[in-house]
Amino acid sequence: MERANKKRILLLITNPFAAINVIHSGLLSELEKCYEISVMSDLLTEGDVGSFNEHFKLNMHLMETPVASAPGFIRRLRIFQTVLFGLFFDVATIRIKLMEKGALVHKLFCIARQSSLLIFLSGRLLIYLRRWLIRKMTHPARYASLAECQFDAVLSTSPLDMRENEIMNSLKAYGVRGISMIISWDNLTSKGIINADAGLVLVWSETMAREFDRFYWLFGDNATVRIVGVPRFDVYHRNTCKKSLPAAMRMADEGRATHKILFSTGAAKHHSCQNYIIDDLLEYAKTQPGLAILVRCHPADDPARYVRYTSCGNVRLFQPFAGNETPPADFLETLRAQLSLCRVCVQVASTMFLDAAACNTPVISIAYDARDDVPYAHSVRRYYDYSHHLPPHAFLQASVVRKRQELFGKLDEILETHAATSTLRNAIAPLVHHSGPDSVSATAQHIREWLG
């Protein structure tokens, strides 16, 4: 198909993990078979686009139109809207987040939940507030230059980002069709309302499809919802050989440790002190000669907090990229290599739980704090009560440890008994929809069918 005859899609990228989901996963390469892709981003630079084009054999073009930030009063209204959303739909995640703000705020929320009148009024206000926000985030004149490109569709990879909402709303005024791609299993229940009307919504699983239907019936949303799985998870189903490991991982593997543990840190704003977990793993390592600990820092974590461990011979620190940087081209290959090399992945209530299971790597989920007296509202325990953790509760709970000795016992079980892992991938299938490398092709197929 000649490039000149292809339909045109504008791709919005404002989040590093969205970039991974559409570029690193191979989805963009698949879409380029049928479409000409232009990218609008406040994350990617011309250099990034050139590097990705070369590495992934792409032809994407970076638009010069800047991504405008939302005004302060709009952001504040969005926070209020999220509280109303949690109140009307009784979303556990929102209730727990309000608990973090203080006992009084949480108590008022719980009292409001007991009033049928207040719940009804919150629903009416949600409807009017969403309509108002959509109007206020529709600026056709600001994006006239994009309209001249005659795009057939705009693909929002972070549709709960208000900046992407504004672009989609504004281009809709020119007849450009909108596609929303939900990038994570927690987005629909943790980030409030999508303030844009997309014609096609792509979700991970049946669970997320039901969540979308539950939340957006209120607004009379008639979007086509399609279940596509997780494009970036396709890499976990591809065969790779040891010699093809990224250079950083080959160096990490030179120690020839008997066993390796991967500890994936979380963002510091969610879990400010994670050193105690490394300390506990080091204590356990004293009973296991030849045990190495690979610490993979979250992009929003500060690796400087773990510098004191660089003198430990059995600890290796790895920073895939900083939070203000673009993920490197080999991000997914490196992550897959780390999960494959390690006998177990230790994590704290993050999506890494699913990444590890998709790689058939046993998971241990930390649900205890550095001190026993940390109140629930600020304890890591609260994260496991978030809404998106409820559907996989039974499977997830099997991996949760609530004290140090439980961690040691679970490590013994995995490292000493060589626990079989062949069932992990199938166990998470209800959450990610596919147990094979089928998400990229499914996503592209649904987009092709919808655009015609």
PEPE-V676340 format. One record per residue. RES is the residue in one small letter. PHI is phi in whole degrees, 0 to 359 (NA if undefined). PSI is psi in whole degrees, 0 to 359 (none if undefined). NEAR is the number of other C-alpha atoms within 12 Angstrom. Layout:
[[RES | PHI | PSI | NEAR] [RES | PHI | PSI | NEAR]]
This chain:
[[m | NA | 127 | 11] [e | 290 | 144 | 11] [r | 303 | 322 | 15] [a | 294 | 336 | 11] [n | 267 | 356 | 11] [k | 283 | 146 | 21] [k | 291 | 159 | 28] [r | 246 | 135 | 33] [i | 237 | 133 | 37] [l | 265 | 122 | 40] [l | 258 | 124 | 44] [l | 261 | 126 | 45] [i | 228 | 110 | 41] [t | 234 | 8 | 37] [n | 221 | 132 | 33] [p | 304 | 321 | 33] [f | 285 | 336 | 34] [a | 292 | 321 | 36] [a | 300 | 317 | 40] [i | 297 | 320 | 36] [n | 291 | 331 | 37] [v | 252 | 329 | 46] [i | 265 | 300 | 45] [h | 295 | 331 | 37] [s | 290 | 337 | 36] [g | 100 | 359 | 36] [l | 296 | 317 | 39] [l | 297 | 321 | 41] [s | 299 | 320 | 29] [e | 292 | 318 | 30] [l | 293 | 327 | 34] [e | 292 | 349 | 33] [k | 293 | 334 | 26] [c | 240 | 340 | 26] [y | 229 | 153 | 34] [e | 269 | 124 | 33] [i | 253 | 127 | 38] [s | 244 | 147 | 34] [v | 242 | 134 | 40] [m | 243 | 123 | 37] [s | 205 | 147 | 36] [d | 256 | 9 | 28] [l | 251 | 313 | 26] [l | 276 | 144 | 35] [t | 252 | 172 | 22] [e | 301 | 323 | 20] [g | 296 | 319 | 14] [d | 298 | 314 | 27] [v | 297 | 317 | 32] [g | 298 | 319 | 19] [s | 295 | 315 | 24] [f | 293 | 321 | 33] [n | 300 | 319 | 26] [e | 289 | 315 | 15] [h | 291 | 316 | 18] [f | 260 | 7 | 25] [k | 58 | 53 | 20] [l | 251 | 171 | 29] [n | 228 | 29 | 26] [m | 290 | 151 | 35] [h | 239 | 133 | 30] [l | 270 | 123 | 30] [m | 284 | 149 | 26] [e | 276 | 341 | 17] [t | 300 | 125 | 22] [p | 285 | 154 | 24] [v | 273 | 114 | 28] [a | 282 | 143 | 22] [s | 276 | 152 | 20] [a | 283 | 140 | 22] [p | 299 | 157 | 16] [g | 301 | 319 | 11] [f | 291 | 330 | 13] [i | 292 | 318 | 24] [r | 296 | 321 | 21] [r | 292 | 321 | 15] [l | 295 | 326 | 25] [r | 296 | 322 | 30] [i | 297 | 315 | 24] [f | 298 | 319 | 25] [q | 299 | 321 | 32] [t | 294 | 323 | 36] [v | 295 | 316 | 40] [l | 299 | 320 | 35] [f | 300 | 313 | 41] [g | 296 | 323 | 36] [l | 292 | 310 | 37] [f | 292 | 318 | 35] [f | 263 | 0 | 32] [d | 54 | 58 | 28] [v | 272 | 118 | 33] [a | 301 | 321 | 31] [t | 301 | 314 | 33] [i | 294 | 318 | 39] [r | 300 | 316 | 38] [i | 292 | 321 | 35] [k | 296 | 324 | 32] [l | 291 | 328 | 30] [m | 300 | 325 | 25] [e | 295 | 335 | 23] [k | 282 | 344 | 17] [g | 143 | 154 | 18] [a | 297 | 323 | 19] [l | 294 | 315 | 13] [v | 299 | 317 | 19] [h | 294 | 320 | 24] [k | 295 | 317 | 18] [l | 298 | 319 | 20] [f | 298 | 314 | 32] [c | 294 | 323 | 26] [i | 296 | 317 | 17] [a | 298 | 325 | 24] [r | 294 | 341 | 27] [q | 272 | 355 | 16] [s | 255 | 116 | 16] [s | 297 | 324 | 14] [l | 295 | 314 | 15] [l | 295 | 323 | 21] [i | 295 | 316 | 25] [f | 299 | 313 | 21] [l | 296 | 325 | 20] [s | 296 | 324 | 30] [g | 294 | 317 | 29] [r | 298 | 317 | 20] [l | 294 | 324 | 26] [l | 301 | 315 | 36] [i | 299 | 310 | 28] [y | 293 | 321 | 19] [l | 293 | 321 | 28] [r | 295 | 316 | 36] [r | 300 | 317 | 25] [w | 295 | 317 | 19] [l | 295 | 321 | 34] [i | 298 | 318 | 31] [r | 297 | 317 | 23] [k | 289 | 340 | 26] [m | 252 | 34 | 37] [t | 237 | 109 | 31] [h | 227 | 76 | 25] [p | 305 | 319 | 24] [a | 297 | 326 | 18] [r | 295 | 333 | 20] [y | 243 | 29 | 30] [a | 299 | 324 | 21] [s | 295 | 327 | 19] [l | 288 | 322 | 37] [a | 298 | 327 | 29] [e | 296 | 340 | 16] [c | 283 | 350 | 23] [q | 54 | 55 | 24] [f | 290 | 144 | 31] [d | 275 | 334 | 32] [a | 202 | 155 | 39] [v | 241 | 127 | 50] [l | 255 | 110 | 47] [s | 269 | 115 | 46] [t | 271 | 349 | 44] [s | 224 | 71 | 42] [p | 290 | 356 | 42] [l | 264 | 7 | 34] [d | 268 | 124 | 36] [m | 295 | 334 | 39] [r | 294 | 319 | 38] [e | 290 | 326 | 43] [n | 302 | 316 | 42] [e | 298 | 318 | 41] [i | 294 | 315 | 53] [m | 296 | 316 | 48] [n | 298 | 318 | 41] [s | 292 | 320 | 32] [l | 286 | 335 | 40] [k | 299 | 329 | 34] [a | 296 | 339 | 26] [y | 261 | 7 | 27] [g | 87 | 12 | 21] [v | 279 | 127 | 33] [r | 282 | 147 | 35] [g | 249 | 139 | 41] [i | 236 | 128 | 44] [s | 251 | 129 | 41] [m | 242 | 109 | 47] [i | 285 | 124 | 43] [i | 268 | 348 | 39] [s | 209 | 158 | 37] [w | 292 | 343 | 38] [d | 260 | 352 | 34] [n | 299 | 316 | 29] [l | 293 | 333 | 42] [t | 257 | 353 | 38] [s | 242 | 343 | 32] [k | 243 | 14 | 32] [g | 86 | 217 | 35] [i | 252 | 143 | 39] [i | 281 | 117 | 44] [n | 263 | 54 | 42] [a | 201 | 148 | 43] [d | 257 | 101 | 41] [a | 270 | 152 | 39] [g | 276 | 332 | 29] [l | 230 | 129 | 35] [v | 240 | 125 | 41] [l | 254 | 124 | 43] [v | 235 | 166 | 41] [w | 291 | 312 | 41] [s | 214 | 174 | 32] [e | 299 | 323 | 24] [t | 302 | 313 | 31] [m | 291 | 326 | 36] [a | 297 | 318 | 31] [r | 294 | 322 | 20] [e | 299 | 316 | 28] [f | 298 | 315 | 38] [d | 299 | 319 | 23] [r | 295 | 318 | 21] [f | 278 | 326 | 27] [y | 258 | 359 | 32] [w | 298 | 329 | 16] [l | 302 | 328 | 24] [f | 262 | 8 | 25] [g | 67 | 29 | 15] [d | 291 | 128 | 24] [n | 245 | 29 | 16] [a | 296 | 149 | 24] [t | 278 | 121 | 26] [v | 256 | 128 | 32] [r | 233 | 137 | 34] [i | 268 | 122 | 36] [v | 236 | 352 | 40] [g | 83 | 203 | 40] [v | 241 | 102 | 47] [p | 309 | 318 | 47] [r | 290 | 345 | 42] [f | 283 | 347 | 45] [d | 302 | 329 | 37] [v | 299 | 333 | 35] [y | 288 | 350 | 35] [h | 253 | 5 | 26] [r | 261 | 141 | 21] [n | 281 | 132 | 17] [t | 228 | 151 | 16] [c | 257 | 159 | 14] [k | 303 | 321 | 18] [k | 291 | 345 | 12] [s | 267 | 5 | 16] [l | 298 | 146 | 25] [p | 304 | 151 | 25] [a | 305 | 318 | 17] [a | 300 | 325 | 24] [m | 282 | 328 | 32] [r | 297 | 322 | 19] [m | 293 | 322 | 18] [a | 292 | 339 | 31] [d | 265 | 357 | 29] [e | 291 | 340 | 16] [g | 292 | 342 | 20] [r | 55 | 43 | 17] [a | 293 | 152 | 24] [t | 297 | 313 | 21] [h | 225 | 154 | 29] [k | 231 | 139 | 38] [i | 248 | 132 | 44] [l | 259 | 120 | 44] [f | 254 | 116 | 43] [s | 261 | 114 | 45] [t | 284 | 161 | 43] [g | 255 | 173 | 34] [a | 298 | 138 | 25] [a | 299 | 329 | 22] [k | 291 | 339 | 16] [h | 267 | 328 | 24] [h | 214 | 89 | 31] [s | 294 | 328 | 22] [c | 238 | 112 | 26] [q | 241 | 0 | 36] [n | 300 | 327 | 29] [y | 297 | 332 | 24] [i | 290 | 318 | 37] [i | 297 | 318 | 40] [d | 301 | 318 | 23] [d | 293 | 321 | 27] [l | 294 | 323 | 39] [l | 294 | 322 | 31] [e | 297 | 318 | 22] [y | 295 | 323 | 28] [a | 299 | 337 | 28] [k | 297 | 336 | 16] [t | 266 | 357 | 16] [q | 229 | 86 | 23] [p | 304 | 138 | 17] [g | 85 | 10 | 21] [l | 271 | 127 | 31] [a | 248 | 148 | 36] [i | 241 | 118 | 45] [l | 259 | 119 | 44] [v | 260 | 112 | 42] [r | 260 | 114 | 39] [c | 279 | 136 | 34] [h | 296 | 144 | 35] [p | 305 | 330 | 28] [a | 268 | 7 | 26] [d | 264 | 158 | 30] [d | 255 | 110 | 29] [p | 298 | 341 | 30] [a | 298 | 338 | 17] [r | 290 | 347 | 20] [y | 245 | 14 | 28] [v | 301 | 326 | 18] [r | 296 | 345 | 16] [y | 271 | 354 | 24] [t | 294 | 340 | 19] [s | 277 | 353 | 11] [c | 276 | 121 | 20] [g | 296 | 336 | 19] [n | 256 | 17 | 34] [v | 241 | 132 | 32] [r | 235 | 125 | 37] [l | 266 | 142 | 36] [f | 219 | 128 | 34] [q | 244 | 105 | 29] [p | 296 | 320 | 34] [f | 187 | 157 | 26] [a | 277 | 157 | 21] [g | 300 | 336 | 22] [n | 262 | 13 | 19] [e | 246 | 167 | 21] [t | 275 | 135 | 33] [p | 302 | 136 | 33] [p | 295 | 159 | 30] [a | 299 | 330 | 31] [d | 265 | 20 | 29] [f | 305 | 308 | 32] [l | 292 | 322 | 35] [e | 295 | 321 | 35] [t | 293 | 316 | 33] [l | 297 | 316 | 43] [r | 298 | 320 | 37] [a | 296 | 317 | 36] [q | 297 | 315 | 43] [l | 294 | 326 | 38] [s | 285 | 325 | 36] [l | 285 | 333 | 34] [c | 266 | 144 | 37] [r | 284 | 336 | 39] [v | 206 | 148 | 45] [c | 248 | 124 | 48] [v | 258 | 127 | 47] [q | 214 | 170 | 42] [v | 236 | 91 | 40] [a | 49 | 44 | 38] [s | 239 | 176 | 34] [t | 293 | 346 | 36] [m | 301 | 336 | 35] [f | 304 | 317 | 44] [l | 282 | 321 | 43] [d | 302 | 314 | 40] [a | 296 | 313 | 40] [a | 298 | 323 | 40] [a | 295 | 334 | 42] [c | 268 | 6 | 42] [n | 61 | 30 | 31] [t | 259 | 124 | 39] [p | 305 | 148 | 43] [v | 238 | 142 | 46] [i | 238 | 125 | 45] [s | 254 | 119 | 43] [i | 282 | 124 | 45] [a | 229 | 32 | 36] [y | 228 | 159 | 36] [d | 254 | 174 | 28] [a | 296 | 330 | 26] [r | 236 | 153 | 19] [d | 282 | 345 | 16] [d | 263 | 14 | 11] [v | 289 | 123 | 15] [p | 295 | 154 | 18] [y | 306 | 320 | 23] [a | 299 | 341 | 23] [h | 236 | 9 | 29] [s | 269 | 151 | 30] [v | 298 | 341 | 38] [r | 301 | 327 | 30] [r | 296 | 331 | 32] [y | 298 | 330 | 35] [y | 281 | 357 | 35] [d | 257 | 3 | 27] [y | 297 | 154 | 29] [s | 304 | 318 | 31] [h | 289 | 346 | 31] [h | 273 | 350 | 30] [l | 287 | 316 | 22] [p | 302 | 316 | 24] [p | 269 | 25 | 25] [h | 307 | 311 | 20] [a | 297 | 314 | 14] [f | 291 | 319 | 27] [l | 295 | 318 | 33] [q | 298 | 334 | 23] [a | 295 | 340 | 20] [s | 259 | 351 | 36] [v | 279 | 134 | 33] [v | 240 | 134 | 30] [r | 250 | 4 | 28] [k | 202 | 165 | 24] [r | 302 | 316 | 29] [q | 294 | 329 | 17] [e | 293 | 324 | 22] [l | 299 | 312 | 31] [f | 298 | 319 | 28] [g | 295 | 319 | 21] [k | 292 | 322 | 31] [l | 297 | 317 | 37] [d | 303 | 315 | 23] [e | 300 | 318 | 20] [i | 282 | 315 | 27] [l | 282 | 325 | 29] [e | 270 | 326 | 18] [t | 266 | 356 | 13] [h | 51 | 54 | 17] [a | 306 | 133 | 20] [a | 295 | 142 | 17] [t | 239 | 5 | 22] [s | 295 | 342 | 17] [t | 267 | 350 | 18] [l | 298 | 314 | 28] [r | 300 | 317 | 33] [n | 291 | 329 | 21] [a | 295 | 328 | 28] [i | 266 | 2 | 35] [a | 307 | 321 | 28] [p | 298 | 336 | 27] [l | 272 | 331 | 40] [v | 242 | 358 | 39] [h | 77 | 320 | 33] [h | 245 | 147 | 32] [s | 245 | 22 | 32] [g | 212 | 178 | 27] [p | 280 | 65 | 29] [d | 243 | 356 | 30] [s | 288 | 319 | 37] [v | 299 | 311 | 34] [s | 294 | 323 | 29] [a | 294 | 318 | 28] [t | 298 | 311 | 41] [a | 298 | 320 | 34] [q | 297 | 315 | 23] [h | 295 | 323 | 26] [i | 294 | 317 | 39] [r | 297 | 316 | 25] [e | 296 | 322 | 14] [w | 287 | 321 | 23] [l | 282 | 337 | 26] [g | 80 | none | 15]]
